Amino acid sequence: MKNFGMAEPQTIEQLSAFLRDKGEKSCLLAGGTDLLGEIKDEIIEPEVVVDLKSVPNLSYIRKERDGIHIGALTSLAEVVEDSMIANDYPGLHEAASSVATPQLRNMGTIGGNLCQRPRCWYYRDPKVNCRKKGGSKCFAFRGRNKYHAIFGGGLCYIVHPSDLAPALISLGAKISIVAPTGDKTIPLEDFYVLPQANVQRENILNSDEFVREIMVPPVKSGEKSTYYKLKERGAWDFALLSAAVKGVVVGGVFKEIKIVLGGAAPIPWRLEKAENIIRDKTVNEELLRQAAREALKEARALKENGYKRDLLEVILSRAALSLV
């Protein structure tokens, strides 16, 4: 690990000015549960690490007329413990509760969870120069790919590791980004990019930008949500496959429905074809299997991860039926 400096800006304005000056030579430290691992493994070698916790007013959960606002430095433990989120947004509560261990949830932040880097073992190996690190080859394509993508691959077969991202996207969340030209707010769904757009990045953030807050719209009448996660170990683990489902349910029928997968693609993966099959029909297991089969027409399994196709039928049925 190479030596690096530390910066502790005291205001958002100082932070913005620092990032404009240092750009790609710096990296942002929130909880540090992912970043420090990347630095220790020599995946990244920043000149300066910028401690976001020195900037005030980036950690909060508050209810406003347009929904709830969650500061980027709000810990995952605070999200789990917030009674308003647990009551109104159970899918988000379940997703946050599924992350790691209590100790890591105390350290990890919502902004960090949304912006974390992939856990692909080729990317994390400092001796492997894969496409994501500027190389010419995705070693997972013909290599060991048990945990890799079945949707949206091609140049790179990582899966995005965030649990909160699928849940928040299903809820219609927006993300607020501080940029040199001023703050911008976009749907969280538009925050992530496939490898075909930029193989070395997972989101649209530039080196002089940072996440300020997440906004989740108010709950509609009859709206329900859940997050269902399948993992290899009973203890904390990343998702083999996860599904966030949010819908407006009336008499056993989804009048509105949104399904977002985790552990399936380089970005949180929306199942719009499955949604179209389920919407406005009485929900039962056969309908959900039909929806899963339609979604799987876009899947391209690798040598070791074909089991995720079977898991999709299971997880979609369990998640959707739990809301009816």
C-alpha positions in Angstrom: 0.0 0.0 0.0 1.4 3.4 -1.0 1.3 6.3 1.4 -1.5 8.9 0.9 -2.5 12.2 2.5 -5.8 13.0 4.3 -8.0 15.9 3.7 -10.8 17.1 6.0 -12.9 19.8 4.4 -15.2 21.6 6.8 -18.0 22.6 4.4 -19.6 21.3 1.2 -18.1 24.3 -0.6 -14.6 23.3 0.5 -15.2 19.7 -0.5 -16.3 20.8 -4.0 -13.3 23.1 -4.4 -11.0 20.3 -3.3 -12.4 17.8 -5.7 -12.2 20.3 -8.6 -8.5 20.7 -7.8 -7.5 17.1 -7.1 -10.0 15.2 -9.3 -8.9 11.7 -10.0 -5.9 11.9 -7.7 -8.3 11.8 -4.7 -11.0 9.4 -3.4 -13.9 9.9 -1.0 -14.0 8.2 2.5 -17.4 7.7 4.0 -17.7 4.6 6.2 -14.5 3.1 4.7 -15.8 -0.5 4.7 -15.1 -0.8 0.9 -12.6 1.9 0.2 -10.0 0.8 2.7 -10.1 -2.8 1.3 -9.4 -1.4 -2.2 -6.5 0.7 -1.0 -4.9 -2.2 1.0 -5.3 -4.5 -1.9 -3.6 -1.9 -4.2 -6.6 -1.8 -6.5 -6.5 2.0 -6.2 -3.6 4.3 -5.2 -5.0 7.7 -4.3 -2.7 10.6 -3.5 -5.3 12.0 -1.1 -8.2 10.4 0.8 -11.0 12.9 1.5 -12.8 12.3 4.8 -16.5 13.2 4.3 -17.3 12.9 7.9 -15.6 16.2 8.6 -18.4 17.9 6.5 -21.4 18.8 8.6 -25.1 18.1 7.7 -24.6 15.0 5.5 -26.2 12.6 8.0 -30.0 12.8 8.6 -33.3 11.2 8.0 -36.2 13.6 7.8 -39.7 13.5 6.4 -40.8 16.3 4.1 -43.9 16.9 1.9 -42.2 15.2 -1.1 -41.1 12.1 0.9 -38.2 11.2 3.1 -34.7 12.7 2.6 -31.7 10.6 3.7 -28.2 12.2 3.9 -25.5 10.4 2.1 -23.5 9.9 5.3 -26.4 8.4 7.2 -25.3 5.0 8.6 -27.0 1.8 7.6 -27.7 1.2 11.2 -29.6 4.4 11.4 -31.7 3.4 8.4 -32.5 0.0 10.1 -33.4 1.6 13.4 -35.6 4.4 12.0 -39.3 3.5 12.8 -40.7 5.7 10.0 -38.7 3.7 7.4 -39.6 0.4 9.0 -43.3 1.3 8.9 -43.6 3.1 5.6 -40.9 1.5 3.5 -40.5 -2.1 4.7 -38.5 -3.1 1.5 -35.9 -0.5 2.3 -35.8 -1.6 6.0 -35.3 -5.2 5.0 -32.6 -4.4 2.5 -30.6 -2.3 5.0 -31.1 -5.1 7.6 -29.6 -7.6 5.2 -26.3 -5.8 4.8 -23.3 -7.4 6.5 -23.2 -7.4 10.3 -24.3 -4.9 13.0 -20.7 -3.6 13.3 -20.4 -3.0 9.6 -23.8 -1.4 9.4 -22.6 1.0 12.1 -19.7 2.1 9.9 -21.2 1.8 6.4 -23.3 4.7 5.0 -26.1 4.8 2.5 -24.1 6.8 0.0 -21.2 4.4 0.3 -23.4 1.4 -0.1 -24.9 2.8 -3.4 -21.4 3.7 -4.7 -19.4 0.6 -3.6 -17.2 -1.2 -6.1 -17.7 -4.7 -7.4 -16.6 -7.8 -5.5 -15.5 -9.8 -8.5 -12.5 -11.7 -7.5 -10.6 -10.9 -10.7 -11.2 -7.1 -10.1 -10.1 -7.5 -6.5 -6.9 -9.4 -7.4 -4.1 -6.8 -7.7 -2.2 -9.2 -10.0 -5.0 -9.3 -12.6 -5.4 -6.5 -15.1 -9.0 -7.0 -16.1 -11.1 -4.7 -18.3 -12.5 -2.9 -15.3 -8.9 -1.9 -14.4 -8.0 -0.9 -17.9 -7.0 -4.3 -19.3 -8.3 -6.0 -22.5 -10.1 -9.0 -21.1 -12.9 -10.1 -18.7 -11.4 -13.1 -17.0 -14.8 -14.1 -15.6 -16.2 -14.8 -19.1 -14.3 -18.1 -19.5 -13.0 -18.4 -15.9 -14.6 -18.8 -12.5 -18.0 -17.1 -12.7 -20.2 -18.7 -10.1 -21.3 -15.3 -8.7 -21.3 -13.2 -11.9 -24.0 -11.6 -14.1 -26.7 -13.3 -16.1 -28.1 -10.1 -17.4 -26.3 -7.1 -18.9 -22.9 -8.6 -19.3 -20.7 -8.6 -22.4 -17.6 -6.5 -21.8 -17.7 -7.2 -18.0 -19.7 -9.7 -16.0 -19.6 -8.1 -12.5 -22.7 -7.8 -10.4 -23.4 -4.7 -8.5 -23.1 -5.5 -4.8 -25.5 -3.0 -3.3 -28.5 -4.3 -1.4 -30.0 -0.8 -0.9 -29.9 0.1 -4.6 -32.6 -2.4 -5.8 -34.8 -1.5 -2.9 -34.5 2.2 -3.5 -35.0 2.0 -7.2 -38.1 -0.1 -6.7 -39.4 2.7 -4.5 -38.8 5.4 -7.1 -36.0 7.1 -5.2 -34.0 10.0 -6.6 -30.4 10.8 -5.9 -29.0 14.4 -5.4 -25.5 15.0 -6.7 -23.3 18.0 -6.0 -21.4 19.0 -9.1 -19.3 22.1 -10.1 -22.1 23.4 -12.2 -24.6 23.0 -9.3 -26.7 20.3 -7.7 -28.6 17.9 -9.9 -31.3 15.4 -8.9 -32.0 12.3 -11.0 -33.8 9.0 -10.7 -31.5 6.6 -8.9 -32.3 4.2 -11.7 -30.4 6.5 -14.1 -27.4 6.7 -11.8 -25.9 3.4 -12.8 -24.3 2.5 -16.1 -23.6 -0.8 -17.9 -20.1 -1.7 -18.9 -21.0 -1.0 -22.5 -21.3 2.7 -21.5 -18.2 2.8 -19.4 -16.5 -0.5 -18.5 -14.3 1.1 -15.7 -17.3 2.8 -13.9 -20.5 1.6 -12.3 -22.2 5.0 -12.1 -22.3 8.5 -13.7 -20.3 10.3 -10.9 -17.4 12.3 -12.2 -14.3 12.7 -10.0 -15.3 16.2 -9.0 -18.9 15.2 -8.0 -20.3 13.5 -4.9 -23.6 12.3 -3.6 -25.5 14.5 -1.1 -28.7 12.8 -0.4 -31.4 10.2 -1.4 -35.1 11.1 -1.7 -37.8 8.5 -1.5 -41.4 9.6 -2.6 -44.3 9.3 -0.2 -46.1 6.0 0.1 -49.3 5.7 -1.9 -52.5 4.2 -0.6 -52.3 0.4 -0.8 -48.6 0.5 -1.6 -46.5 -2.4 -0.3 -42.8 -3.3 -0.6 -40.4 -6.0 0.2 -36.8 -7.1 -0.3 -36.0 -10.8 -0.6 -32.3 -11.9 -0.6 -30.9 -15.4 -1.3 -27.3 -15.9 -0.1 -24.9 -18.8 0.1 -24.2 -18.5 3.9 -26.6 -18.2 6.8 -24.3 -15.5 8.2 -23.8 -12.2 6.5 -23.0 -12.4 2.8 -23.6 -10.7 -0.5 -26.6 -11.7 -2.6 -26.5 -14.7 -4.9 -29.7 -13.1 -6.1 -32.1 -10.6 -4.6 -35.4 -9.0 -5.6 -37.0 -5.8 -4.5 -40.7 -5.7 -5.3 -42.9 -2.6 -4.7 -46.5 -2.4 -5.8 -50.0 -1.1 -5.2 -52.1 -4.2 -4.3 -55.9 -4.2 -4.5 -57.8 -7.5 -4.0 -54.8 -9.7 -4.8 -54.0 -7.7 -7.9 -50.9 -5.5 -8.6 -52.4 -2.3 -10.0 -48.8 -1.0 -10.0 -45.6 -3.1 -9.7 -41.9 -2.6 -10.0 -39.3 -5.4 -9.7 -35.6 -4.8 -9.4 -33.0 -7.5 -9.1 -29.7 -7.5 -7.2 -26.8 -9.9 -7.8 -27.9 -10.5 -11.4 -26.3 -7.8 -13.5 -23.6 -5.0 -13.5 -26.4 -2.6 -12.4 -29.6 -3.1 -10.4 -31.7 -4.9 -13.0 -35.3 -3.9 -13.7 -37.7 -6.7 -14.8 -40.1 -4.6 -16.9 -41.3 -7.6 -19.0 -42.2 -9.5 -15.9 -44.0 -6.4 -14.5 -46.1 -6.2 -17.6 -47.2 -9.8 -17.3 -48.1 -9.5 -13.6 -49.8 -6.1 -13.7 -53.6 -6.1 -13.4 -53.9 -9.9 -13.1 -54.7 -12.1 -10.1 -51.4 -13.2 -8.7 -50.6 -16.9 -8.3 -47.5 -19.1 -8.7 -48.2 -20.0 -12.3 -48.5 -16.3 -13.3 -45.2 -15.5 -11.5 -43.4 -18.5 -13.1 -44.6 -17.2 -16.5 -43.3 -13.7 -15.7 -39.9 -15.1 -14.6 -39.6 -17.2 -17.8 -40.4 -14.1 -19.9 -37.7 -12.1 -18.0 -35.2 -14.9 -18.5 -35.4 -14.6 -22.3 -32.8 -11.8 -21.9 -30.5 -13.8 -19.6 -27.2 -15.2 -20.7 -25.8 -17.5 -18.1 -22.1 -18.4 -18.0 -20.6 -21.8 -17.3 -21.0 -21.8 -13.5 -23.9 -19.4 -12.8 -26.8 -21.0 -14.6 -28.4 -21.8 -11.2 -29.4 -18.1 -11.0 -32.0 -18.7 -13.7 -33.7 -21.2 -11.3 -33.3 -18.9 -8.4 -35.1 -16.1 -10.3 -38.4 -18.1 -10.4 -38.1 -18.9 -6.7 -37.2 -15.4 -5.5 -39.8 -13.6 -7.7 -42.6 -15.9 -6.4 -41.7 -15.6 -2.8 -41.3 -11.8 -2.9 -44.4 -11.1 -4.9 -46.7 -13.5 -3.0 -45.6 -12.0 0.3 -47.3 -8.7 -0.7 -50.6 -10.1 -1.9 
